[in-house]
Amino acid sequence: MTAEATNERRSFLGKLIALVGLAVPMTASARQSAPGSGNPPSGGGKLFVGIRGRVVAIDSATGDIAWSTDLTGRDFVNIVIVGGDIYASTRGELFCVDPATGHIRWHNRLKGYGQGLMGIAAPDVPANQVALMRARKHEEEKRAAASTVHAH
């Protein structure tokens, strides 16, 4: 890629970031290449953009759209990445989206809380701890299911 094309892409991504919600996985390389650092993300990763009721994954190396997932409506989408999962909110509803495929893992309408803008915050938990917590939860669910089967 020529220097001119690289600068053009950086300019485009800068304008895109200013207009929509953007989340970048915060690995060490992503922190160096996060929006505002002056460096585009490297390593073939994805940028995740929330725009008009959608979450869109953009290949950071090529700028191509990897996938796009419709949520609810056509409003602003706030997104955050926690432990490798994408959490997106729009119109007062919360979604968990698989970053590899764009598949909606779960959706909570948060009934009774309204339909305005929603902020999302989560503790800073390393991805390996999240994976360990998921594995423990899965084992607990398997044990509970097995004990229910044996109890009957």
HUHUSUL-V610819 format. One record per backbone hydrogen bond with DSSP energy under -0.5 kcal/mol. NH is the residue of the N-H (numbers start at 1). CO is the residue of the C=O. E is the energy in kcal/mol with one decimal. If there is no record, write none. Layout:
NH|CO|E, NH|CO|E
This chain:
6|2|-2.4, 7|3|-2.5, 8|4|-2.3, 9|5|-2.5, 10|6|-2.4, 11|7|-2.3, 12|8|-2.5, 13|9|-2.9, 14|10|-2.4, 15|11|-2.2, 16|12|-2.6, 17|13|-2.7, 18|14|-1.7, 19|15|-1.1, 19|16|-0.6, 20|16|-1.8, 21|50|-1.6, 23|48|-2.9, 27|25|-1.4, 31|27|-2.6, 32|28|-1.5, 33|29|-1.1, 34|31|-0.7, 37|34|-2.6, 45|42|-0.6, 47|58|-2.8, 48|23|-2.3, 49|47|-0.5, 49|56|-3.0, 50|21|-2.9, 51|49|-0.6, 51|54|-2.2, 53|75|-2.5, 54|51|-1.3, 55|69|-2.0, 56|49|-3.0, 57|67|-2.7, 58|47|-3.0, 58|56|-0.5, 59|64|-3.1, 60|45|-2.7, 63|59|-3.3, 66|57|-3.0, 66|64|-0.5, 67|57|-1.0, 69|55|-2.8, 71|53|-3.3, 75|72|-0.6, 78|89|-2.4, 80|87|-2.1, 82|80|-0.5, 82|85|-2.3, 85|82|-2.2, 86|97|-1.8, 87|80|-3.0, 87|85|-0.5, 88|95|-2.3, 89|78|-2.8, 90|93|-1.8, 92|116|-0.8, 93|90|-2.1, 94|108|-2.7, 95|88|-2.9, 96|106|-2.4, 97|86|-3.0, 97|95|-0.5, 98|103|-2.9, 102|98|-2.8, 105|96|-2.7, 105|103|-0.7, 106|96|-1.2, 108|94|-3.1, 109|107|-0.5, 113|110|-1.7, 125|123|-1.5, 126|124|-0.5, 129|126|-0.9, 130|126|-1.8, 131|127|-2.4, 132|128|-1.8, 133|129|-2.6, 134|130|-2.4, 135|131|-2.3, 136|132|-2.5, 137|133|-2.4, 138|134|-2.7, 139|135|-2.4, 140|136|-2.5, 141|137|-2.5, 142|138|-2.4, 143|139|-2.6, 144|140|-2.5, 145|141|-2.5, 146|142|-2.6, 147|143|-2.6, 148|144|-1.8, 149|145|-2.0, 150|146|-2.3, 151|147|-1.5, 152|148|-0.8, 152|149|-0.6
